[in-house]
Amino acid sequence: MVRDDGRLQVLWVSHLVPYPPKGGALQRSFNLIREISRYHSVDLLAFVQRPYLKYLADDEDIALETAHSELKKYCRTVQFEALPEDVNLTGRSGLLATSLFRMKPYTVNWLNSRAMAVRIRKQVARFRYDAVHLDTISLLEYRHELKEIPVLLNHHNIESQMMLRRARNERHLFRRFYMWQEGQKIRRYEATKGALADLHVTCSRLDSERLIDVAPSLSEKVAEIPNGVDLDYFSSSHEKTQRRGIIFVGRLGAYANRRAALYIAEQIWPRLKRRYPDLTLDIIGAAPPGKLVSLCEAEPDVRVHGFVDDVRPYIDAAAVYVCPITDGGGTKLKVLDALAMGKALVADPVACEGIAVTDGIDVVLARTIDDYIEKIGWLLDNEQVQTEMGRAARRLVEKEYSYSAIGRQLAAHYRSISGRKSAGKTVDVSDRI
């Protein structure tokens, strides 16, 4: 029977299992699903990216069972599908190699799965969806399975811009070439396939401008849903303790984070340590590179923790959060987390892209090694400045980056696109579930 309670039926298709909310796309996707479930019914289809399962348990079956149980709190149905590279004989390396000779980029080929197409086809036949959420541009390959259902395409970052920036920063000749040609292919894909989505959602106005630069025809089909932060979870203890350390948090298997962590350890740390003998450095993130592990073993005041279940005590205990990220795209959730915890932050402007920070008020921007030494030192020497900057940072995220407000915006966008092509009502099919 037709329901008139205003709840839409939304199919969310994801390139990863959006749990646990431990940084990056995981954090954004999980929190948005949680918030939109307050307004609409959500069904989830997700590819399994196996490295993220380690955040839950060493046993993959247990990790998937846990994720399924948690996501079922917010989703009507939850289904997982293996990545093609995990079931194909040639694996990831084979796909990377063959993508060099294909028109479509690896970024798209990576998620091209007949099994997922079948799952989507069955879901569309089973439910009368008002809108479909595709959580990354590579999932546009499944647009033909969705018939006339309106599609919202989420951009965690603008993939072509991120890949081309990475190519510029890469020193190894072949890797630079691979990233460059991949970036060019993605750019063509964004320009030619973008029209398949009814609405494009980016993390910031800057990313919207980047997308429109690639595909000017999308100018009337782009909106911003900023990255957010769980304000209840990320908050400072405000204990009056002496804080003297510096910290960086980020999944170290990711190129941009690994590069930033090594920059801190190899360039910033030695000079700061000479100036502040009692200084400590904490680096937190899964899959730390061997160089960092070796440094940790050689210097007791450098602590490389790997993945930790709760980063808050470490961030809270530090005096300054350092984020020298000069790569990647989108907005950095790690920056929002630090701001929410009222932490004095020294960061590259790239790390703060898409976030409405003000240099000298709620963040200190740095570009060179001398900048970092001077500005971190200034904060370490001025506890009152640390406190004032931390309070300003917290006020900023409370005003602009609450997930509850962001979730309402996204829920309204689903209603907006569904109204263009459907009646905007849902069908009660609970007797068929």
C-alpha positions in Angstrom: 0.0 0.0 0.0 1.1 3.6 -0.6 2.4 5.4 2.5 1.9 9.0 3.1 4.3 9.6 6.0 6.7 11.4 3.7 9.5 8.9 3.9 11.2 8.1 0.7 12.8 4.8 -0.3 16.5 5.3 -1.0 19.0 2.8 -2.4 22.6 3.6 -1.2 25.3 2.0 -3.3 28.8 2.2 -1.8 32.4 1.5 -2.8 33.1 0.4 0.7 31.4 -1.0 3.8 30.6 2.3 5.7 31.6 1.0 9.1 33.3 1.7 11.5 33.3 5.5 11.2 37.1 5.8 11.6 38.1 8.7 9.3 37.7 9.6 5.7 34.9 8.2 3.5 34.0 5.7 6.3 33.2 8.5 8.7 31.3 10.7 6.2 29.2 7.8 4.7 28.3 6.2 8.0 27.2 9.4 9.6 25.2 10.5 6.6 23.4 7.1 6.5 22.6 7.4 10.2 21.2 10.9 9.8 19.2 10.3 6.6 17.6 7.2 8.2 15.8 9.6 10.4 13.9 10.9 7.4 13.9 8.1 4.8 14.1 4.3 4.4 17.6 3.2 3.3 18.8 0.0 1.6 22.5 -0.5 1.4 24.6 -2.3 -1.2 28.3 -2.1 -0.5 31.6 -3.4 -1.9 33.9 -4.9 0.7 37.3 -3.2 0.8 39.1 -5.8 2.9 41.8 -3.5 4.5 39.1 -1.5 6.3 37.8 -4.7 8.0 41.0 -4.8 10.2 39.5 -1.8 12.0 36.9 -4.2 13.4 38.5 -7.6 13.7 41.3 -9.8 12.3 38.8 -12.3 11.2 37.0 -11.0 8.1 33.8 -12.9 8.7 33.5 -11.5 12.3 34.3 -8.0 11.0 31.6 -8.2 8.3 29.1 -9.6 10.8 29.8 -6.7 13.1 29.5 -4.1 10.4 26.2 -5.7 9.1 24.7 -5.7 12.6 25.6 -2.0 13.2 24.4 -0.8 9.8 21.1 -2.7 10.2 20.3 -0.3 13.0 19.9 2.4 10.3 19.3 0.5 7.1 16.3 -1.7 6.2 18.4 -4.1 4.2 22.3 -4.5 4.1 24.1 -6.5 1.4 27.9 -6.8 0.8 29.7 -7.8 -2.4 33.3 -8.7 -3.0 35.5 -6.4 -5.1 36.3 -7.8 -8.6 40.0 -7.7 -7.9 39.5 -10.0 -4.8 37.8 -12.7 -6.9 39.6 -12.4 -10.3 42.7 -14.5 -10.9 45.0 -11.5 -11.8 44.0 -9.5 -8.8 44.7 -5.8 -8.3 48.0 -5.8 -10.1 46.5 -7.3 -13.2 43.7 -4.8 -13.2 46.2 -1.9 -12.8 48.2 -3.2 -15.8 45.3 -3.9 -18.1 43.7 -0.5 -17.3 46.7 1.2 -19.0 45.3 -0.1 -22.3 41.6 0.6 -21.7 39.6 3.7 -22.5 38.2 3.8 -18.9 40.4 4.4 -15.9 41.4 1.9 -13.3 39.2 4.0 -10.9 36.2 2.9 -12.9 37.3 -0.6 -13.8 38.0 -1.4 -10.2 34.3 -1.4 -9.3 33.0 -3.0 -12.5 31.3 -6.2 -11.2 28.6 -8.4 -12.8 27.7 -9.6 -9.4 27.0 -6.1 -8.1 25.0 -5.4 -11.3 22.8 -8.4 -10.5 22.3 -7.3 -6.9 21.2 -3.8 -8.0 18.9 -5.2 -10.7 17.2 -7.4 -8.0 16.8 -4.5 -5.6 15.3 -2.3 -8.2 12.8 -5.0 -9.1 11.9 -5.6 -5.5 11.4 -2.0 -4.3 10.0 1.1 -5.8 12.9 3.5 -5.1 12.4 7.3 -5.1 16.2 8.0 -5.3 19.5 6.2 -5.6 22.6 7.4 -3.8 25.9 6.5 -5.6 28.7 7.1 -3.2 31.5 7.7 -5.8 31.7 8.5 -9.5 32.9 5.0 -10.5 29.5 3.6 -9.5 27.9 5.5 -12.5 28.7 2.3 -14.4 25.5 0.9 -12.9 23.3 3.8 -14.1 21.6 1.6 -16.7 20.5 -0.9 -14.0 18.6 1.9 -12.3 16.2 2.6 -15.1 14.4 6.0 -14.6 15.1 6.3 -10.9 16.7 9.7 -10.0 20.3 9.4 -9.0 22.4 11.5 -6.6 26.1 11.1 -7.1 28.3 11.9 -4.1 31.9 13.1 -4.6 34.2 12.5 -1.6 36.7 14.5 -3.7 37.0 15.3 -7.4 38.9 12.2 -8.5 40.6 13.7 -11.5 41.9 16.7 -9.6 43.2 14.5 -6.8 45.0 12.1 -9.2 46.6 14.8 -11.3 47.8 16.6 -8.2 49.3 13.4 -7.0 51.0 12.9 -10.3 52.6 16.4 -10.0 53.9 15.4 -6.5 55.2 12.0 -7.6 59.0 11.7 -8.2 59.1 8.2 -9.6 58.9 8.6 -13.4 56.7 5.6 -14.2 54.3 6.1 -11.3 54.0 9.8 -12.3 53.1 8.8 -15.8 50.6 6.2 -14.6 48.9 8.7 -12.3 48.9 11.4 -15.1 47.2 9.1 -17.7 44.8 7.9 -15.0 43.9 11.4 -14.1 43.3 12.3 -17.7 41.0 9.3 -18.2 39.1 10.1 -15.1 38.7 13.7 -16.2 37.2 12.6 -19.5 34.9 10.2 -17.6 33.7 13.0 -15.3 33.0 15.2 -18.3 31.2 12.7 -20.4 29.4 10.6 -17.8 28.5 13.3 -15.3 25.2 14.0 -17.0 23.9 10.5 -16.0 23.4 11.8 -12.5 20.4 14.1 -11.6 22.4 15.8 -8.8 26.1 15.9 -7.9 27.0 16.5 -4.3 30.4 17.7 -3.3 32.1 18.3 0.0 32.8 22.0 -0.6 32.3 25.0 -2.9 35.9 24.5 -4.0 35.2 21.0 -5.2 32.0 22.1 -6.9 34.1 24.7 -8.9 36.6 22.0 -9.8 33.8 19.7 -11.0 32.2 22.4 -13.1 35.6 23.3 -14.6 35.8 19.7 -15.8 32.1 19.6 -16.9 30.6 23.1 -17.4 27.2 21.5 -18.3 26.8 20.3 -14.7 26.7 23.9 -13.3 23.0 23.6 -12.5 23.2 20.1 -11.1 25.8 20.6 -8.3 25.2 21.2 -4.6 27.4 21.1 -1.5 27.0 18.8 1.5 30.1 19.5 3.6 32.0 16.9 5.6 30.9 16.9 9.2 31.9 15.9 12.6 30.2 14.1 15.5 30.2 16.9 18.0 29.2 14.7 20.9 32.0 12.2 20.2 34.8 14.6 19.3 35.0 17.0 22.2 37.8 17.9 24.6 38.0 16.7 28.2 39.1 20.3 29.1 41.3 18.8 31.9 44.0 21.2 33.2 47.0 19.1 32.3 50.4 20.1 30.9 50.4 19.4 27.2 53.7 19.4 25.4 53.5 16.9 22.5 52.6 17.2 18.9 50.4 14.7 17.0 49.3 13.5 13.5 46.4 11.1 12.8 45.6 9.5 9.5 45.4 6.0 7.9 49.1 5.6 6.9 48.4 3.2 4.1 47.0 6.2 2.2 49.6 8.0 0.2 48.8 11.6 1.3 48.8 10.6 5.0 52.0 8.6 4.7 53.7 11.4 3.0 52.6 13.9 5.6 53.7 11.6 8.5 57.1 11.1 7.0 57.5 14.9 6.5 56.8 15.4 10.2 59.2 12.7 11.3 62.0 13.5 9.0 61.8 17.2 8.5 59.9 18.9 11.4 60.6 16.6 14.3 64.5 16.8 14.4 64.5 20.6 14.5 61.7 20.9 17.0 63.3 18.3 19.3 66.5 20.3 19.5 64.5 23.4 20.5 62.2 21.5 22.9 64.1 18.6 24.5 61.0 17.4 26.4 58.8 17.3 23.2 57.0 14.1 22.2 55.6 13.1 18.8 52.6 10.8 18.4 51.7 9.4 14.9 48.5 7.3 14.7 47.2 5.4 11.8 46.9 1.9 10.3 49.7 0.4 8.2 52.7 2.7 9.3 55.6 2.5 6.9 58.9 0.9 7.9 60.7 4.2 8.2 58.3 5.4 10.9 58.5 2.1 12.8 62.3 2.3 12.7 62.3 5.9 14.0 60.0 4.9 16.8 62.4 2.1 17.8 65.4 4.5 17.8 63.8 7.5 19.6 61.6 6.8 22.7 59.9 10.2 22.3 58.5 9.3 18.9 55.5 7.0 19.3 54.0 5.3 16.3 50.8 3.6 17.4 49.3 2.1 14.3 45.6 1.8 14.3 43.9 2.7 17.6 40.2 2.2 18.4 39.8 5.6 20.0 42.0 8.6 18.9 40.4 11.1 21.3 42.7 10.6 24.3 45.8 11.0 22.1 44.5 14.1 20.5 43.3 15.6 23.8 46.8 15.0 25.4 48.7 16.8 22.6 49.4 20.5 22.6 49.4 20.9 18.8 47.9 18.9 15.9 50.2 19.1 12.9 48.8 18.3 9.4 51.2 19.0 6.5 49.1 17.3 3.9 49.7 18.7 0.4 47.9 16.1 -1.6 44.5 14.5 -2.1 41.1 16.2 -2.5 37.8 16.8 -0.8 37.9 18.0 2.8 40.0 16.4 5.5 37.8 14.8 8.2 40.9 14.6 10.4 41.1 18.4 10.4 37.4 18.7 11.4 38.0 16.1 14.2 40.9 18.2 15.5 38.9 21.4 15.4 36.0 19.8 17.2 38.3 18.8 20.0 39.4 22.3 20.4 43.0 21.6 19.3 45.5 24.2 18.2 46.2 23.2 14.6 49.1 23.9 12.2 48.3 22.8 8.7 49.1 23.2 5.0 46.4 25.2 3.2 45.7 22.1 1.1 44.8 20.2 4.3 42.2 22.8 5.0 40.6 23.1 1.6 36.8 23.3 1.7 36.8 24.1 5.4 35.9 27.7 6.5 39.0 28.2 8.7 40.6 31.6 9.2 44.4 31.8 9.5 45.5 33.0 12.9 42.0 32.5 14.4 41.0 28.8 14.4 44.1 27.5 12.5 47.7 28.4 11.7 48.6 27.8 8.1 52.1 26.8 7.2 53.8 26.0 3.8 57.5 25.5 4.4 59.6 23.7 7.0 60.6 27.1 8.5 56.9 28.0 8.7 56.2 24.8 10.7 59.1 25.3 13.1 58.2 28.9 13.8 54.4 28.4 14.2 54.5 25.2 16.1 57.1 26.8 18.4 54.9 29.9 18.8 52.0 27.7 20.0 54.1 25.6 22.3 55.4 28.7 24.0 51.9 30.3 24.3 49.4 28.2 26.2 46.8 31.0 26.2 47.0 31.2 22.4 46.5 27.5 22.2 43.4 27.8 24.4 41.9 30.7 22.5 42.5 29.0 19.1 41.0 25.8 20.4 37.8 27.6 21.5 37.5 29.4 18.1 38.0 26.0 16.3 35.2 24.4 18.4 32.8 27.3 17.7 33.5 27.0 14.0 32.5 23.3 13.7 29.5 23.8 16.0 28.2 26.4 13.6 29.1 24.9 10.2 29.8 21.2 10.5 27.2 19.4 12.6 26.1 16.0 11.0 22.5 16.6 12.1 22.2 19.7 10.0 24.1 18.1 7.1 21.9 15.1 7.2 18.8 17.2 6.9 20.3 18.9 3.8 21.0 15.6 2.2 17.5 14.2 3.0 16.0 17.3 1.4 18.1 16.8 -1.8 16.7 13.3 -2.2 13.2 14.7 -2.0 14.1 17.4 -4.5 15.3 15.0 -7.2 12.6 12.5 -6.5 10.0 15.2 -7.1 11.3 15.8 -10.6 10.6 12.3 -11.8 8.3 10.5 -9.3 5.4 11.2 -6.9 7.9 11.3 -4.0 5.9 8.7 -2.0 7.1 5.3 -0.9 5.5 1.9 -1.1 5.2 -0.3 2.0 6.8 -3.6 0.9 7.5 -5.0 4.4 5.4 -8.0 3.6 7.9 -8.9 0.8 11.1 -8.4 2.9 
